[in-house]
């Protein structure tokens, strides 16, 4: 292939072969990159867990905030009932 030439071939057929070789190289590298990205994603899921865990934590935090807000409202209601009786 083109190890380190300073000029491209001048013959159209040689130039076409060189371009096809470069396209094959690009395709194989793109495939390898995709494979490595897939492997990395699997390793990250194994190491850090799935993203659904972070959603579960967010939902739990929301429920805790709602519970705390309900307790504050609940504390106000008995005081109002006690004054009315």
C-alpha positions, 0 to 999 in steps of 0.5 A: 500500500502507501507506506510513505510515498511523497507522490500519488501514482500518476496512472489512473488505474494505479490511483484507483487501486490505491483509493480502493485500498485506502477505502478498505483500510478506512472501513476496517478501521471503522469496524474495529473502532465500532467493536472497541466502542461496544466492548468499552460500553459493556465494560462500563456497564459492568463497572458502573452499572446500567443507567437505569440505576441512576434513574432509580436513584432520581425517582427515590430522591423525588419520592423522599422529597414528596414524603418530606413535603407531605409531612410538612403539610401534615404537620400544619393540618392537625394544628388547624383541626385542633383550633377548630375543636 
